[in-house]
Amino acid sequence: MSLTFARVFTNGAVLQRGRENHIWGFASKGSNVTVSLAGQKADAVCDDNGRFDVVFSAMKKGGPYTLLATDESGQTAESTDIMIGDVIIVSGQSNMEFPMERVRETYPDEWEAPFDTLIRTFKVVENGVFKRTIPDVETGEWKSLSCGSIDAFSAVGFFTAKHLRMKDDAAVGLIDLTLGGAPIEAFMSESSLEGFDRALSEAAKFGDDGYRNGVLSQNEKNAAEWLAALDANDAGIGKYEDGKEILSKGTAVTFPDFFSDTELDGFIGSVWIAKTFTVPDEYVGKSAMLWFGLLVDLDHCYINGTHIGSTEYMYPPRRYAIPEGLIRKGENTIVLRIGVEKGYGRITPGKLYGIVYGDKIRRITDGFNESLEGADHIENLSGTWKYLIGNKCEASKDQVFVNWKPTALYHGMLEPLAHLSARAFAFYQGESNCWNHTEYAALTERFIAQLRSMWGNDLPYICVQLPEFNSRMEEISYDGGKNWRGLRRAQAECTKLPGFYLVDAYGTGELNDLHPQRKEPIGSAIADVIHEKA
């Protein structure tokens, strides 16, 4: 067996300053291994599973260092560019996972060089595992901040690191353990969920390989069948892309709006919408960006009959590049084919809908209305459109997200990193637990105890409290806002727990977006807590 370090200790790793650092890796069973770092040495013998463990005494911030392991046969493993600084574990669902690429227009200055290479991230890709221990996380490598890597950083994590660097001038390593949509139970172990019978029953059910694989197969089958049915009987495919028939025969409708406030209330299937526009002569033929808010659910977009982009699900804002030469002088036509899966179609009010010229833009929002600063020109696309139905069909079947099930992420992502030294744990999660908010405080107390058994009894737990949100934007989820408010109350209730710190995100949300882009204030507030309390 080759001598290796665990993934989290490979090139570019950040280790926690001021605390003992537990380092581990893998070699042949019974091998004697010597590990050295920054003038310290430690010996270990590989256990029956071929794992070695050593502990180094606390070090001050600094680096770069080399981490070296040697076994009795002369094999070596070496990790370079090791920094001693602060390790922050960032975890939760989509608003913590939310990458920097999605806030580029909100914080354009962050893409200006120079990049701080002492901000680093170790992203563990989602991995659901039930009822077994894996020896190491199956993905992950350290990446320093750069023009090529910034897009993939957690936005909240990045801004936490940026503001910590300003305060403490130590390297910051983010351990990114996130998955969009995951409830808190997915991050918890069986022992932590003792007494929560529903969760344990779900964990046991999905721990059966045959059952789980059957669910995954059925998910694929259901999705493929719905999309096939949507396309197979769509009268518009091959006919409506240029917009002529829609504009001549279609019904007028005003967008943006909820479909439920129009004649399309409850519609399921594909609807084609079209609108004409002109641009000032000085912009004819120039490249531009179609900026088109949020659509529910999927879409394909055409300008003058040419396909310019598509998105498969509801959450990403549509940003489609319009190539040079496509927009002509005089009248142009834009067409969108929108697929509605459950009857909650929407072209989200308050978002900007237009063709944007210029590359020095900055997105601005007051928490509902979106606008841009610095654009050379914006051709507004809000107002009257025409539509034709492409196809009416049955609602899509619900997808079962297996990796959201209780214990899945604990076994697949958290447990393999147990005993890593860290300064704090920051958790931005709760949207997926609104339905059972009455249990959330008790679950959180158990979760914190679990984390401290893994990463130290003094580990600070920083909870981001949900921001403001208009629950109508998720018409099937939040019971008119009652459950959302209940989850916020449950998070506030946890402030009585030792070492629990609440960051209230109220004022950073966007009423018409489950994924608000104003992430810097949250990261800054987390950094304040870490600097002052951790």
RAQUI-V167745 format. One record per helix or strand of 3 or more residues. SS is the DSSP state (a for helix, b for strand). FROM is the first residue (numbers start at 1). TO is the last residue. If there is no record, write none. Layout:
BEGIN
ss={SS/SS}
from={FROM/FROM}
to={TO/TO}
END
This chain:
BEGIN
ss={a/b/b/b/b/b/b/b/a/a/a/b/b/a/a/b/a/a/a/a/b/a/b/a/b/b/b/b/b/b/b/b/b/b/a/a/b/a/b/a/a/b/a}
from={7/14/21/32/40/51/62/76/94/100/108/119/142/150/155/172/184/197/209/244/251/259/269/281/288/298/306/318/332/353/362/370/377/383/402/408/424/431/460/471/479/500/520}
to={9/16/26/37/45/56/71/92/97/103/111/123/144/152/168/178/187/206/232/249/255/261/277/283/292/303/311/322/340/357/365/373/380/392/404/417/428/455/465/474/496/504/533}
END
